[in-house]
């Protein structure tokens, strides 16, 4: 099991991938559906969620693990 969950474009679909694993965990027709399932998976595992845009670059991060920041909120 990886340290992060990624939502990445895969052709015309969106894949949920575990960091360090080649095969997708799940594939969805829309990015919205992939993000919904990936967010729940990342939260249940206490890992970071990285959402990639159509160009493959990271456009959003959502931490579900131990946050080392000491900033309240």
N, CA, C, O and CB atoms as a CASP TS submission, in Angstrom:
PFRMAT TS
TARGET T0000
AUTHOR 0000-0000-0000
METHOD Language model
MODEL 1
PARENT N/A
ATOM      1  N   UNK     1       0.846  -1.184   0.000  1.00  0.00           N
ATOM      2  CA  UNK     1       0.000   0.000   0.000  1.00  0.00           C
ATOM      3  C   UNK     1       0.890   1.244   0.000  1.00  0.00           C
ATOM      4  O   UNK     1       1.849   1.332   0.766  1.00  0.00           O
ATOM      5  CB  UNK     1      -0.962   0.000   1.228  1.00  0.00           C
ATOM      6  N   UNK     2       0.563   2.196  -0.861  1.00  0.00           N
ATOM      7  CA  UNK     2       1.374   3.393  -1.003  1.00  0.00           C
ATOM      8  C   UNK     2       1.086   4.449   0.053  1.00  0.00           C
ATOM      9  O   UNK     2       0.221   4.285   0.913  1.00  0.00           O
ATOM     10  CB  UNK     2       1.166   3.977  -2.355  1.00  0.00           C
ATOM     11  N   UNK     3       1.839   5.535  -0.042  1.00  0.00           N
ATOM     12  CA  UNK     3       1.704   6.628   0.908  1.00  0.00           C
ATOM     13  C   UNK     3       0.704   7.680   0.446  1.00  0.00           C
ATOM     14  O   UNK     3       0.393   8.609   1.191  1.00  0.00           O
ATOM     15  CB  UNK     3       3.044   7.271   1.143  1.00  0.00           C
ATOM     16  N   UNK     4       0.196   7.543  -0.780  1.00  0.00           N
ATOM     17  CA  UNK     4      -0.751   8.520  -1.308  1.00  0.00           C
ATOM     18  C   UNK     4      -1.656   7.840  -2.330  1.00  0.00           C
ATOM     19  O   UNK     4      -1.328   6.798  -2.896  1.00  0.00           O
ATOM     20  CB  UNK     4      -0.010   9.727  -1.946  1.00  0.00           C
ATOM     21  N   UNK     5      -2.806   8.472  -2.541  1.00  0.00           N
ATOM     22  CA  UNK     5      -3.761   8.047  -3.551  1.00  0.00           C
ATOM     23  C   UNK     5      -3.810   9.157  -4.608  1.00  0.00           C
ATOM     24  O   UNK     5      -3.903  10.337  -4.270  1.00  0.00           O
ATOM     25  CB  UNK     5      -5.192   7.766  -2.924  1.00  0.00           C
ATOM     26  N   UNK     6      -3.748   8.775  -5.876  1.00  0.00           N
ATOM     27  CA  UNK     6      -3.759   9.733  -6.980  1.00  0.00           C
ATOM     28  C   UNK     6      -4.994   9.521  -7.835  1.00  0.00           C
ATOM     29  O   UNK     6      -5.407   8.388  -8.078  1.00  0.00           O
ATOM     30  CB  UNK     6      -2.483   9.603  -7.835  1.00  0.00           C
ATOM     31  N   UNK     7      -5.587  10.632  -8.294  1.00  0.00           N
ATOM     32  CA  UNK     7      -6.616  10.591  -9.331  1.00  0.00           C
ATOM     33  C   UNK     7      -5.943  11.144 -10.581  1.00  0.00           C
ATOM     34  O   UNK     7      -5.523  12.301 -10.613  1.00  0.00           O
ATOM     35  CB  UNK     7      -7.930  11.424  -8.929  1.00  0.00           C
ATOM     36  N   UNK     8      -5.845  10.300 -11.612  1.00  0.00           N
ATOM     37  CA  UNK     8      -5.101  10.664 -12.815  1.00  0.00           C
ATOM     38  C   UNK     8      -5.930  10.392 -14.066  1.00  0.00           C
ATOM     39  O   UNK     8      -6.766   9.489 -14.080  1.00  0.00           O
ATOM     40  CB  UNK     8      -3.775   9.895 -12.880  1.00  0.00           C
ATOM     41  N   UNK     9      -5.688  11.194 -15.135  1.00  0.00           N
ATOM     42  CA  UNK     9      -6.376  10.909 -16.384  1.00  0.00           C
ATOM     43  C   UNK     9      -5.856   9.602 -16.977  1.00  0.00           C
ATOM     44  O   UNK     9      -4.665   9.301 -16.899  1.00  0.00           O
ATOM     45  CB  UNK     9      -6.195  12.070 -17.384  1.00  0.00           C
ATOM     46  N   UNK    10      -6.761   8.838 -17.567  1.00  0.00           N
ATOM     47  CA  UNK    10      -6.392   7.591 -18.236  1.00  0.00           C
ATOM     48  C   UNK    10      -7.231   7.504 -19.501  1.00  0.00           C
ATOM     49  O   UNK    10      -8.356   7.007 -19.481  1.00  0.00           O
ATOM     50  CB  UNK    10      -6.616   6.331 -17.304  1.00  0.00           C
ATOM     51  N   UNK    11      -6.678   7.987 -20.586  1.00  0.00           N
ATOM     52  CA  UNK    11      -7.449   8.073 -21.824  1.00  0.00           C
ATOM     53  C   UNK    11      -8.607   9.035 -21.633  1.00  0.00           C
ATOM     54  O   UNK    11      -8.406  10.185 -21.242  1.00  0.00           O
ATOM     55  CB  UNK    11      -7.964   6.682 -22.256  1.00  0.00           C
ATOM     56  N   UNK    12      -9.811   8.573 -21.905  1.00  0.00           N
ATOM     57  CA  UNK    12     -11.021   9.385 -21.724  1.00  0.00           C
ATOM     58  C   UNK    12     -11.623   9.202 -20.338  1.00  0.00           C
ATOM     59  O   UNK    12     -12.678   9.767 -20.048  1.00  0.00           O
ATOM     60  CB  UNK    12     -12.058   9.031 -22.784  1.00  0.00           C
ATOM     61  N   UNK    13     -10.978   8.427 -19.481  1.00  0.00           N
ATOM     62  CA  UNK    13     -11.498   8.132 -18.149  1.00  0.00           C
ATOM     63  C   UNK    13     -10.551   8.662 -17.079  1.00  0.00           C
ATOM     64  O   UNK    13      -9.523   9.270 -17.377  1.00  0.00           O
ATOM     65  CB  UNK    13     -11.710   6.618 -17.973  1.00  0.00           C
ATOM     66  N   UNK    14     -10.925   8.414 -15.817  1.00  0.00           N
ATOM     67  CA  UNK    14     -10.124   8.854 -14.677  1.00  0.00           C
ATOM     68  C   UNK    14      -9.839   7.659 -13.777  1.00  0.00           C
ATOM     69  O   UNK    14     -10.747   6.919 -13.399  1.00  0.00           O
ATOM     70  CB  UNK    14     -10.847   9.982 -13.884  1.00  0.00           C
ATOM     71  N   UNK    15      -8.572   7.484 -13.443  1.00  0.00           N
ATOM     72  CA  UNK    15      -8.151   6.335 -12.643  1.00  0.00           C
ATOM     73  C   UNK    15      -7.763   6.760 -11.235  1.00  0.00           C
ATOM     74  O   UNK    15      -7.222   7.844 -11.017  1.00  0.00           O
ATOM     75  CB  UNK    15      -6.980   5.617 -13.315  1.00  0.00           C
ATOM     76  N   UNK    16      -8.054   5.881 -10.291  1.00  0.00           N
ATOM     77  CA  UNK    16      -7.569   6.019  -8.917  1.00  0.00           C
ATOM     78  C   UNK    16      -6.385   5.075  -8.817  1.00  0.00           C
ATOM     79  O   UNK    16      -6.514   3.869  -9.031  1.00  0.00           O
ATOM     80  CB  UNK    16      -8.698   5.689  -7.828  1.00  0.00           C
ATOM     81  N   UNK    17      -5.213   5.648  -8.483  1.00  0.00           N
ATOM     82  CA  UNK    17      -4.004   4.828  -8.397  1.00  0.00           C
ATOM     83  C   UNK    17      -3.359   4.996  -7.031  1.00  0.00           C
ATOM     84  O   UNK    17      -3.329   6.089  -6.465  1.00  0.00           O
ATOM     85  CB  UNK    17      -3.004   5.201  -9.512  1.00  0.00           C
ATOM     86  N   UNK    18      -2.850   3.897  -6.521  1.00  0.00           N
ATOM     87  CA  UNK    18      -2.075   3.935  -5.288  1.00  0.00           C
ATOM     88  C   UNK    18      -0.630   4.230  -5.668  1.00  0.00           C
ATOM     89  O   UNK    18      -0.116   3.678  -6.641  1.00  0.00           O
ATOM     90  CB  UNK    18      -2.195   2.587  -4.485  1.00  0.00           C
ATOM     91  N   UNK    19       0.023   5.092  -4.909  1.00  0.00           N
ATOM     92  CA  UNK    19       1.406   5.440  -5.179  1.00  0.00           C
ATOM     93  C   UNK    19       2.273   4.179  -5.161  1.00  0.00           C
ATOM     94  O   UNK    19       2.204   3.385  -4.223  1.00  0.00           O
ATOM     95  CB  UNK    19       1.917   6.470  -4.151  1.00  0.00           C
ATOM     96  N   UNK    20       3.077   4.005  -6.189  1.00  0.00           N
ATOM     97  CA  UNK    20       3.973   2.865  -6.264  1.00  0.00           C
ATOM     98  C   UNK    20       3.362   1.619  -6.873  1.00  0.00           C
ATOM     99  O   UNK    20       4.032   0.591  -6.971  1.00  0.00           O
ATOM    100  CB  UNK    20       4.461   2.545  -4.921  1.00  0.00           C
ATOM    101  N   UNK    21       2.087   1.689  -7.292  1.00  0.00           N
ATOM    102  CA  UNK    21       1.402   0.545  -7.898  1.00  0.00           C
ATOM    103  C   UNK    21       1.049   0.916  -9.336  1.00  0.00           C
ATOM    104  O   UNK    21       0.451   1.965  -9.578  1.00  0.00           O
ATOM    105  CB  UNK    21       0.115   0.143  -7.082  1.00  0.00           C
ATOM    106  N   UNK    22       1.418   0.060 -10.290  1.00  0.00           N
ATOM    107  CA  UNK    22       1.197   0.369 -11.700  1.00  0.00           C
ATOM    108  C   UNK    22      -0.271   0.286 -12.119  1.00  0.00           C
ATOM    109  O   UNK    22      -0.761   1.161 -12.834  1.00  0.00           O
ATOM    110  CB  UNK    22       2.008  -0.563 -12.549  1.00  0.00           C
ATOM    111  N   UNK    23      -0.962  -0.745 -11.684  1.00  0.00           N
ATOM    112  CA  UNK    23      -2.351  -0.942 -12.092  1.00  0.00           C
ATOM    113  C   UNK    23      -3.290  -0.033 -11.303  1.00  0.00           C
ATOM    114  O   UNK    23      -3.101   0.143 -10.099  1.00  0.00           O
ATOM    115  CB  UNK    23      -2.757  -2.408 -11.907  1.00  0.00           C
ATOM    116  N   UNK    24      -4.304   0.550 -11.959  1.00  0.00           N
ATOM    117  CA  UNK    24      -5.262   1.387 -11.233  1.00  0.00           C
ATOM    118  C   UNK    24      -6.068   0.583 -10.225  1.00  0.00           C
ATOM    119  O   UNK    24      -6.361  -0.594 -10.436  1.00  0.00           O
ATOM    120  CB  UNK    24      -6.202   2.076 -12.208  1.00  0.00           C
ATOM    121  N   UNK    25      -6.419   1.236  -9.133  1.00  0.00           N
ATOM    122  CA  UNK    25      -7.282   0.648  -8.114  1.00  0.00           C
ATOM    123  C   UNK    25      -8.717   0.593  -8.649  1.00  0.00           C
ATOM    124  O   UNK    25      -9.420  -0.404  -8.486  1.00  0.00           O
ATOM    125  CB  UNK    25      -7.212   1.464  -6.781  1.00  0.00           C
ATOM    126  N   UNK    26      -9.130   1.684  -9.288  1.00  0.00           N
ATOM    127  CA  UNK    26     -10.458   1.792  -9.912  1.00  0.00           C
ATOM    128  C   UNK    26     -10.345   2.740 -11.097  1.00  0.00           C
ATOM    129  O   UNK    26      -9.421   3.550 -11.165  1.00  0.00           O
ATOM    130  CB  UNK    26     -11.545   2.298  -8.885  1.00  0.00           C
ATOM    131  N   UNK    27     -11.285   2.638 -12.029  1.00  0.00           N
ATOM    132  CA  UNK    27     -11.376   3.560 -13.160  1.00  0.00           C
ATOM    133  C   UNK    27     -12.821   4.057 -13.232  1.00  0.00           C
ATOM    134  O   UNK    27     -13.767   3.282 -13.092  1.00  0.00           O
ATOM    135  CB  UNK    27     -10.936   2.866 -14.515  1.00  0.00           C
ATOM    136  N   UNK    28     -12.971   5.374 -13.455  1.00  0.00           N
ATOM    137  CA  UNK    28     -14.292   6.000 -13.503  1.00  0.00           C
ATOM    138  C   UNK    28     -14.461   6.783 -14.797  1.00  0.00           C
ATOM    139  O   UNK    28     -13.485   7.191 -15.426  1.00  0.00           O
ATOM    140  CB  UNK    28     -14.502   6.923 -12.289  1.00  0.00           C
ATOM    141  N   UNK    29     -15.709   6.984 -15.179  1.00  0.00           N
ATOM    142  CA  UNK    29     -16.026   7.751 -16.387  1.00  0.00           C
ATOM    143  C   UNK    29     -15.749   9.246 -16.205  1.00  0.00           C
ATOM    144  O   UNK    29     -15.374   9.931 -17.157  1.00  0.00           O
ATOM    145  CB  UNK    29     -17.492   7.540 -16.772  1.00  0.00           C
ATOM    146  N   UNK    30     -15.934   9.754 -14.969  1.00  0.00           N
ATOM    147  CA  UNK    30     -15.744  11.184 -14.720  1.00  0.00           C
ATOM    148  C   UNK    30     -14.725  11.407 -13.611  1.00  0.00           C
ATOM    149  O   UNK    30     -14.524  10.557 -12.744  1.00  0.00           O
ATOM    150  CB  UNK    30     -17.078  11.850 -14.354  1.00  0.00           C
ATOM    151  N   UNK    31     -14.090  12.567 -13.661  1.00  0.00           N
ATOM    152  CA  UNK    31     -13.143  12.928 -12.610  1.00  0.00           C
ATOM    153  C   UNK    31     -13.874  13.088 -11.277  1.00  0.00           C
ATOM    154  O   UNK    31     -13.352  12.701 -10.232  1.00  0.00           O
ATOM    155  CB  UNK    31     -12.392  14.228 -12.976  1.00  0.00           C
ATOM    156  N   UNK    32     -15.064  13.650 -11.311  1.00  0.00           N
ATOM    157  CA  UNK    32     -15.835  13.857 -10.089  1.00  0.00           C
ATOM    158  C   UNK    32     -16.088  12.536  -9.352  1.00  0.00           C
ATOM    159  O   UNK    32     -15.923  12.460  -8.135  1.00  0.00           O
ATOM    160  CB  UNK    32     -17.167  14.539 -10.418  1.00  0.00           C
ATOM    161  N   UNK    33     -16.483  11.510 -10.084  1.00  0.00           N
ATOM    162  CA  UNK    33     -16.731  10.201  -9.468  1.00  0.00           C
ATOM    163  C   UNK    33     -15.445   9.609  -8.903  1.00  0.00           C
ATOM    164  O   UNK    33     -15.445   9.020  -7.822  1.00  0.00           O
ATOM    165  CB  UNK    33     -17.350   9.235 -10.490  1.00  0.00           C
ATOM    166  N   UNK    34     -14.353   9.769  -9.641  1.00  0.00           N
ATOM    167  CA  UNK    34     -13.067   9.251  -9.176  1.00  0.00           C
ATOM    168  C   UNK    34     -12.620   9.972  -7.903  1.00  0.00           C
ATOM    169  O   UNK    34     -12.130   9.338  -6.968  1.00  0.00           O
ATOM    170  CB  UNK    34     -11.997   9.400 -10.276  1.00  0.00           C
ATOM    171  N   UNK    35     -12.786  11.278  -7.868  1.00  0.00           N
ATOM    172  CA  UNK    35     -12.372  12.064  -6.695  1.00  0.00           C
ATOM    173  C   UNK    35     -13.206  11.669  -5.477  1.00  0.00           C
ATOM    174  O   UNK    35     -12.667  11.538  -4.378  1.00  0.00           O
ATOM    175  CB  UNK    35     -12.514  13.587  -6.974  1.00  0.00           C
ATOM    176  N   UNK    36     -14.496  11.481  -5.656  1.00  0.00           N
ATOM    177  CA  UNK    36     -15.359  11.083  -4.540  1.00  0.00           C
ATOM    178  C   UNK    36     -14.887   9.773  -3.915  1.00  0.00           C
ATOM    179  O   UNK    36     -14.737   9.680  -2.697  1.00  0.00           O
ATOM    180  CB  UNK    36     -16.811  10.944  -5.012  1.00  0.00           C
ATOM    181  N   UNK    37     -14.655   8.759  -4.754  1.00  0.00           N
ATOM    182  CA  UNK    37     -14.202   7.465  -4.236  1.00  0.00           C
ATOM    183  C   UNK    37     -12.781   7.533  -3.693  1.00  0.00           C
ATOM    184  O   UNK    37     -12.471   6.911  -2.678  1.00  0.00           O
ATOM    185  CB  UNK    37     -14.284   6.407  -5.325  1.00  0.00           C
ATOM    186  N   UNK    38     -11.916   8.289  -4.369  1.00  0.00           N
ATOM    187  CA  UNK    38     -10.519   8.406  -3.932  1.00  0.00           C
ATOM    188  C   UNK    38     -10.427   9.134  -2.588  1.00  0.00           C
ATOM    189  O   UNK    38      -9.602   8.779  -1.746  1.00  0.00           O
ATOM    190  CB  UNK    38      -9.682   9.148  -4.997  1.00  0.00           C
ATOM    191  N   UNK    39     -11.262  10.139  -2.389  1.00  0.00           N
ATOM    192  CA  UNK    39     -11.261  10.884  -1.123  1.00  0.00           C
ATOM    193  C   UNK    39     -11.633   9.956   0.035  1.00  0.00           C
ATOM    194  O   UNK    39     -11.005   9.997   1.093  1.00  0.00           O
ATOM    195  CB  UNK    39     -12.246  12.085  -1.190  1.00  0.00           C
ATOM    196  N   UNK    40     -12.650   9.123  -0.167  1.00  0.00           N
ATOM    197  CA  UNK    40     -13.058   8.175   0.871  1.00  0.00           C
ATOM    198  C   UNK    40     -11.951   7.153   1.137  1.00  0.00           C
ATOM    199  O   UNK    40     -11.690   6.805   2.288  1.00  0.00           O
ATOM    200  CB  UNK    40     -14.360   7.457   0.462  1.00  0.00           C
ATOM    201  N   UNK    41     -11.302   6.674   0.076  1.00  0.00           N
ATOM    202  CA  UNK    41     -10.213   5.711   0.221  1.00  0.00           C
ATOM    203  C   UNK    41      -9.035   6.324   0.970  1.00  0.00           C
ATOM    204  O   UNK    41      -8.482   5.698   1.874  1.00  0.00           O
ATOM    205  CB  UNK    41      -9.761   5.208  -1.152  1.00  0.00           C
ATOM    206  N   UNK    42      -8.648   7.543   0.599  1.00  0.00           N
ATOM    207  CA  UNK    42      -7.530   8.220   1.261  1.00  0.00           C
ATOM    208  C   UNK    42      -7.844   8.468   2.742  1.00  0.00           C
ATOM    209  O   UNK    42      -6.977   8.302   3.601  1.00  0.00           O
ATOM    210  CB  UNK    42      -7.213   9.557   0.551  1.00  0.00           C
ATOM    211  N   UNK    43      -9.081   8.864   3.030  1.00  0.00           N
ATOM    212  CA  UNK    43      -9.473   9.108   4.418  1.00  0.00           C
ATOM    213  C   UNK    43      -9.430   7.820   5.232  1.00  0.00           C
ATOM    214  O   UNK    43      -8.982   7.823   6.379  1.00  0.00           O
ATOM    215  CB  UNK    43     -10.877   9.722   4.478  1.00  0.00           C
ATOM    216  N   UNK    44      -9.891   6.727   4.646  1.00  0.00           N
ATOM    217  CA  UNK    44      -9.905   5.460   5.387  1.00  0.00           C
ATOM    218  C   UNK    44      -8.491   4.935   5.657  1.00  0.00           C
ATOM    219  O   UNK    44      -8.263   4.218   6.631  1.00  0.00           O
ATOM    220  CB  UNK    44     -10.705   4.412   4.614  1.00  0.00           C
ATOM    221  N   UNK    45      -7.561   5.293   4.799  1.00  0.00           N
ATOM    222  CA  UNK    45      -6.175   4.842   4.956  1.00  0.00           C
ATOM    223  C   UNK    45      -5.298   5.871   5.659  1.00  0.00           C
ATOM    224  O   UNK    45      -4.165   5.571   6.034  1.00  0.00           O
ATOM    225  CB  UNK    45      -5.583   4.518   3.605  1.00  0.00           C
ATOM    226  N   UNK    46      -5.819   7.085   5.838  1.00  0.00           N
ATOM    227  CA  UNK    46      -5.049   8.134   6.501  1.00  0.00           C
ATOM    228  C   UNK    46      -3.866   8.601   5.675  1.00  0.00           C
ATOM    229  O   UNK    46      -2.790   8.866   6.210  1.00  0.00           O
ATOM    230  CB  UNK    46      -4.565   7.650   7.838  1.00  0.00           C
ATOM    231  N   UNK    47      -4.072   8.703   4.342  1.00  0.00           N
ATOM    232  CA  UNK    47      -2.997   9.125   3.446  1.00  0.00           C
ATOM    233  C   UNK    47      -3.423  10.358   2.664  1.00  0.00           C
ATOM    234  O   UNK    47      -4.579  10.776   2.729  1.00  0.00           O
ATOM    235  CB  UNK    47      -2.608   7.985   2.483  1.00  0.00           C
ATOM    236  N   UNK    48      -2.491  10.933   1.929  1.00  0.00           N
ATOM    237  CA  UNK    48      -2.747  12.127   1.143  1.00  0.00           C
ATOM    238  C   UNK    48      -3.423  11.770  -0.173  1.00  0.00           C
ATOM    239  O   UNK    48      -3.118  10.741  -0.775  1.00  0.00           O
ATOM    240  CB  UNK    48      -1.447  12.885   0.883  1.00  0.00           C
ATOM    241  N   UNK    49      -4.345  12.623  -0.618  1.00  0.00           N
ATOM    242  CA  UNK    49      -4.998  12.502  -1.911  1.00  0.00           C
ATOM    243  C   UNK    49      -4.413  13.555  -2.831  1.00  0.00           C
ATOM    244  O   UNK    49      -4.373  14.735  -2.481  1.00  0.00           O
ATOM    245  CB  UNK    49      -6.544  12.654  -1.788  1.00  0.00           C
ATOM    246  N   UNK    50      -3.957  13.137  -4.012  1.00  0.00           N
ATOM    247  CA  UNK    50      -3.433  14.062  -5.018  1.00  0.00           C
ATOM    248  C   UNK    50      -4.309  13.962  -6.258  1.00  0.00           C
ATOM    249  O   UNK    50      -4.433  12.896  -6.862  1.00  0.00           O
ATOM    250  CB  UNK    50      -1.933  13.749  -5.360  1.00  0.00           C
ATOM    251  N   UNK    51      -4.915  15.083  -6.628  1.00  0.00           N
ATOM    252  CA  UNK    51      -5.815  15.127  -7.775  1.00  0.00           C
ATOM    253  C   UNK    51      -5.080  15.812  -8.923  1.00  0.00           C
ATOM    254  O   UNK    51      -4.653  16.961  -8.809  1.00  0.00           O
ATOM    255  CB  UNK    51      -7.153  15.876  -7.427  1.00  0.00           C
ATOM    256  N   UNK    52      -4.941  15.091 -10.021  1.00  0.00           N
ATOM    257  CA  UNK    52      -4.235  15.595 -11.192  1.00  0.00           C
ATOM    258  C   UNK    52      -5.238  16.163 -12.192  1.00  0.00           C
ATOM    259  O   UNK    52      -6.379  15.707 -12.269  1.00  0.00           O
ATOM    260  CB  UNK    52      -3.387  14.478 -11.845  1.00  0.00           C
ATOM    261  N   UNK    53      -4.801  17.159 -12.953  1.00  0.00           N
ATOM    262  CA  UNK    53      -5.630  17.717 -14.007  1.00  0.00           C
ATOM    263  C   UNK    53      -5.468  16.927 -15.291  1.00  0.00           C
ATOM    264  O   UNK    53      -4.740  15.935 -15.332  1.00  0.00           O
ATOM    265  CB  UNK    53      -5.285  19.181 -14.240  1.00  0.00           C
ATOM    266  N   UNK    54      -6.148  17.370 -16.340  1.00  0.00           N
ATOM    267  CA  UNK    54      -6.084  16.690 -17.631  1.00  0.00           C
ATOM    268  C   UNK    54      -4.669  16.657 -18.195  1.00  0.00           C
ATOM    269  O   UNK    54      -4.325  15.749 -18.953  1.00  0.00           O
ATOM    270  CB  UNK    54      -7.012  17.365 -18.618  1.00  0.00           C
ATOM    271  N   UNK    55      -3.839  17.649 -17.829  1.00  0.00           N
ATOM    272  CA  UNK    55      -2.459  17.691 -18.314  1.00  0.00           C
ATOM    273  C   UNK    55      -1.526  16.790 -17.501  1.00  0.00           C
ATOM    274  O   UNK    55      -0.341  16.678 -17.816  1.00  0.00           O
ATOM    275  CB  UNK    55      -1.944  19.120 -18.281  1.00  0.00           C
ATOM    276  N   UNK    56      -2.057  16.148 -16.460  1.00  0.00           N
ATOM    277  CA  UNK    56      -1.262  15.254 -15.622  1.00  0.00           C
ATOM    278  C   UNK    56      -0.633  15.924 -14.416  1.00  0.00           C
ATOM    279  O   UNK    56      -0.166  15.240 -13.505  1.00  0.00           O
ATOM    280  CB  UNK    56      -0.196  14.635 -16.436  1.00  0.00           C
ATOM    281  N   UNK    57      -0.610  17.260 -14.392  1.00  0.00           N
ATOM    282  CA  UNK    57      -0.036  17.982 -13.257  1.00  0.00           C
ATOM    283  C   UNK    57      -0.964  17.955 -12.052  1.00  0.00           C
ATOM    284  O   UNK    57      -2.184  17.874 -12.196  1.00  0.00           O
ATOM    285  CB  UNK    57       0.266  19.423 -13.644  1.00  0.00           C
ATOM    286  N   UNK    58      -0.375  18.023 -10.865  1.00  0.00           N
ATOM    287  CA  UNK    58      -1.173  18.034  -9.635  1.00  0.00           C
ATOM    288  C   UNK    58      -1.882  19.375  -9.522  1.00  0.00           C
ATOM    289  O   UNK    58      -1.244  20.426  -9.567  1.00  0.00           O
ATOM    290  CB  UNK    58      -0.282  17.771  -8.379  1.00  0.00           C
ATOM    291  N   UNK    59      -3.209  19.338  -9.375  1.00  0.00           N
ATOM    292  CA  UNK    59      -3.976  20.580  -9.250  1.00  0.00           C
ATOM    293  C   UNK    59      -4.563  20.776  -7.866  1.00  0.00           C
ATOM    294  O   UNK    59      -4.988  21.877  -7.516  1.00  0.00           O
ATOM    295  CB  UNK    59      -5.083  20.604 -10.265  1.00  0.00           C
ATOM    296  N   UNK    60      -4.588  19.697  -7.069  1.00  0.00           N
ATOM    297  CA  UNK    60      -5.151  19.798  -5.719  1.00  0.00           C
ATOM    298  C   UNK    60      -4.579  18.696  -4.846  1.00  0.00           C
ATOM    299  O   UNK    60      -4.337  17.580  -5.307  1.00  0.00           O
ATOM    300  CB  UNK    60      -6.700  19.716  -5.753  1.00  0.00           C
ATOM    301  N   UNK    61      -4.364  19.027  -3.562  1.00  0.00           N
ATOM    302  CA  UNK    61      -3.915  18.053  -2.567  1.00  0.00           C
ATOM    303  C   UNK    61      -4.883  18.086  -1.393  1.00  0.00           C
ATOM    304  O   UNK    61      -5.422  19.134  -1.039  1.00  0.00           O
ATOM    305  CB  UNK    61      -2.450  18.350  -2.095  1.00  0.00           C
ATOM    306  N   UNK    62      -5.090  16.926  -0.805  1.00  0.00           N
ATOM    307  CA  UNK    62      -5.989  16.825   0.341  1.00  0.00           C
ATOM    308  C   UNK    62      -5.369  15.826   1.312  1.00  0.00           C
ATOM    309  O   UNK    62      -5.302  14.632   1.023  1.00  0.00           O
ATOM    310  CB  UNK    62      -7.445  16.385  -0.092  1.00  0.00           C
ATOM    311  N   UNK    63      -4.920  16.316   2.455  1.00  0.00           N
ATOM    312  CA  UNK    63      -4.236  15.464   3.423  1.00  0.00           C
ATOM    313  C   UNK    63      -5.223  14.799   4.372  1.00  0.00           C
ATOM    314  O   UNK    63      -6.070  15.461   4.970  1.00  0.00           O
ATOM    315  CB  UNK    63      -3.218  16.275   4.214  1.00  0.00           C
ATOM    316  N   UNK    64      -5.101  13.477   4.501  1.00  0.00           N
ATOM    317  CA  UNK    64      -5.939  12.719   5.425  1.00  0.00           C
ATOM    318  C   UNK    64      -5.106  11.995   6.468  1.00  0.00           C
ATOM    319  O   UNK    64      -5.627  11.194   7.244  1.00  0.00           O
ATOM    320  CB  UNK    64      -6.793  11.723   4.665  1.00  0.00           C
ATOM    321  N   UNK    65      -3.802  12.282   6.483  1.00  0.00           N
ATOM    322  CA  UNK    65      -2.920  11.607   7.431  1.00  0.00           C
ATOM    323  C   UNK    65      -2.531  12.522   8.559  1.00  0.00           C
ATOM    324  O   UNK    65      -3.210  13.512   8.832  1.00  0.00           O
ATOM    325  CB  UNK    65      -1.680  11.094   6.736  1.00  0.00           C
ATOM    326  N   UNK    66      -1.438  12.196   9.216  1.00  0.00           N
ATOM    327  CA  UNK    66      -0.905  13.035  10.284  1.00  0.00           C
ATOM    328  C   UNK    66      -0.341  14.291   9.650  1.00  0.00           C
ATOM    329  O   UNK    66       0.609  14.231   8.870  1.00  0.00           O
ATOM    330  CB  UNK    66       0.183  12.285  11.120  1.00  0.00           C
ATOM    331  N   UNK    67      -0.915  15.402   9.981  1.00  0.00           N
ATOM    332  CA  UNK    67      -0.466  16.677   9.417  1.00  0.00           C
ATOM    333  C   UNK    67       0.623  17.241  10.310  1.00  0.00           C
ATOM    334  O   UNK    67       0.362  17.590  11.462  1.00  0.00           O
ATOM    335  CB  UNK    67      -1.649  17.688   9.275  1.00  0.00           C
ATOM    336  N   UNK    68       1.856  17.336   9.787  1.00  0.00           N
ATOM    337  CA  UNK    68       2.966  17.805  10.626  1.00  0.00           C
ATOM    338  C   UNK    68       2.932  19.293  10.915  1.00  0.00           C
ATOM    339  O   UNK    68       3.698  19.775  11.749  1.00  0.00           O
ATOM    340  CB  UNK    68       4.262  17.471   9.976  1.00  0.00           C
ATOM    341  N   UNK    69       2.051  20.035  10.236  1.00  0.00           N
ATOM    342  CA  UNK    69       1.985  21.479  10.475  1.00  0.00           C
ATOM    343  C   UNK    69       1.450  21.760  11.874  1.00  0.00           C
ATOM    344  O   UNK    69       0.603  21.025  12.383  1.00  0.00           O
ATOM    345  CB  UNK    69       1.099  22.168   9.414  1.00  0.00           C
ATOM    346  N   UNK    70       1.940  22.809  12.480  1.00  0.00           N
ATOM    347  CA  UNK    70       1.447  23.191  13.800  1.00  0.00           C
ATOM    348  C   UNK    70       0.463  24.348  13.689  1.00  0.00           C
ATOM    349  O   UNK    70       0.169  25.004  14.688  1.00  0.00           O
ATOM    350  CB  UNK    70       2.613  23.571  14.723  1.00  0.00           C
ATOM    351  N   UNK    71      -0.048  24.606  12.492  1.00  0.00           N
ATOM    352  CA  UNK    71      -0.997  25.675  12.279  1.00  0.00           C
ATOM    353  C   UNK    71      -2.391  25.188  12.667  1.00  0.00           C
ATOM    354  O   UNK    71      -2.850  24.162  12.167  1.00  0.00           O
ATOM    355  CB  UNK    71      -0.964  26.157  10.811  1.00  0.00           C
ATOM    356  N   UNK    72      -3.066  25.916  13.554  1.00  0.00           N
ATOM    357  CA  UNK    72      -4.411  25.489  13.930  1.00  0.00           C
ATOM    358  C   UNK    72      -5.367  25.609  12.749  1.00  0.00           C
ATOM    359  O   UNK    72      -5.186  26.435  11.854  1.00  0.00           O
ATOM    360  CB  UNK    72      -4.926  26.318  15.114  1.00  0.00           C
ATOM    361  N   UNK    73      -6.388  24.760  12.776  1.00  0.00           N
ATOM    362  CA  UNK    73      -7.421  24.878  11.762  1.00  0.00           C
ATOM    363  C   UNK    73      -7.513  23.778  10.890  1.00  0.00           C
ATOM    364  O   UNK    73      -8.354  23.770   9.991  1.00  0.00           O
ATOM    365  CB  UNK    73      -7.249  26.011  10.990  1.00  0.00           C
TER
END
